[in-house]
Amino acid sequence: MLTVRDAMSHPAITVRPHLSVRAAAARLVTHGFTAAPVVTAEGVVVGIVTEADLLRGRIPAGAAAVDPTPDPPVSDVMTIGPIAVAPDDDMAAVAALLLDHGVRVVPVLDRGHLVGVVTARDVLRRVASRELVSAPRRPGTARAAGPNG
């Protein structure tokens, strides 16, 4: 069985809740990610922010440029309480989870601590190399991120 630990991207690129939308977008672009976990100074995952979250409402209809109004903080646009997985979870089940929930990135938590992320690209890389094939879903492989992970 291929596990999350075998395929995850790590270390995870993260952003803080108070970071501006523009700064978070620059961080994603710089590192080539489409989303990032949002973590507190203590390292607790409180959300996830995607490219779509960062773009939504920033380009007014008919405008030639990005909206010049002050940037909101990431906490205003992030998804709170993202789905998370554990390092020993089955990658086939996580692939199904990504598809079922329409998400491209999930944080990987080990005893409540962020240790990486699994992206759709991580799954695709394993499928392309024939390391990942369909398997039945195991119950309990997905859970909401929180202080106890």
N, C-alpha and C positions, 0 to 999 in steps of 0.2 A: 504494500500500500504506500502510495506517495503521500507524504504529509505536508502540511502547511510549512513546517520548518524547512523542508527540502526545497520549497519553491518560492517562499516569500522574498520580498525586497526588504533589505535591511542595511543599515539603520534607516528608520523611517524619516522622511522629511516632514517636519511639523511646523505649525504656526500657532501663535498665541491668540487668545480671544480679542485682545485689545489692538492687535496689529491692523493697520489700515488695509482696506480691500486692494488698493493699488500695490502696496508692499507685498501682500500675500500673492497677488497675481504674478509679480516679478519673481517671487521665490519659486512658484510652480514652473514658470517658464524657464528659469535658470537651471532647474534640476530635471526638467523634462517629465514632470508628473502632471496628471489631470486632476488630482485631488490630494488633500493632505489632512491628516488628523489634526484637530485643534486641541491643544493640551494646555493645562494650567502650569504655573511655575513649579508646582509640585509633581508634574508629570501625569496628572489625571486626564484621561481622554474625556472631553466634554462635548465633542462634536466632530464633524467632518465638513470640509469646505471644498467644493468642486469648481471647475472652470465656469460651469453654468451659473453657480451661485454668485461668483465674482462678476460675471457679465450682466446678470439680470438687472434691468433698470438703469444700466450705465450708458447705454447707447440709445438716445431718444430717437423716435421715428423721424425720418427725414433729415437727421443731423449728419453733418459731414465729419464730426469728430466725437470723441468720447465726452460724456457729460462733464463739465468743468466744476460742478459743485463739490464741496468737500467730501472726501471719502468716508464712508461709514466704517466702523470697526468690523472685523470678521465675525464677531459675536452677533451682529445684526443680520447676517446673511447665511450663516452656517446651518447645517442640519444637526439638531441636538440629539444625543443618544444614538449614535450610529450602530448598526449591526456590527458585531465583532466576532472573531474566531480565535481559537487557541492553536499553539504551535503543533500539537499532536493531532489536530483534526485532519480528516481525510480530504485531500485536494479535490477529489471527484465530487464530494458533497459540497465543498466550497464553490466549485465551478457552477453547480446547480443553484446554489444560493445566490450567486451574483446574477445569474440569468433570471431566476424567479423574482428577485426583488428589483431588478433593473438598475443595479449599482455596478460601478466599475472598480471600486476600491473598498476594501474592508480592513480595519485595523486588526493587528494580531496582538492579543493580550496574553501575557503569562503571569498568572496570579495578580491580575489587575495592572500590570506594568506593560507599557507599549514596547514591543520588541521588533515590530516591522509592520508591513502592510502586504496584502495580497491584492494584486491588480489583475484586471482582465488580461493585460499583456503577459503577466506571469503565467496565467492559465494557458493562454495561446502558445507561449513558448514551449510549455510542457506537452501540449497536444501536438505541435509541429514536430517535436523530437520523439513523438510516440511514447513518452513517459507516462502520459495520462490518458486513460481510457474510461469509458462509462462504468460506473459502479453504483450499487444501490445507495441511497442516502441513509446515513445513520441518524437516528433521532438525537436531538440535543446538540447538534454541531454549531448552531447559531444561537447567539444570545445578545442582549443589549449590552453595550459598553457601560461600565459604571465603576465606582470605586473598588468593587470586589472582583470586577472583570469576569 
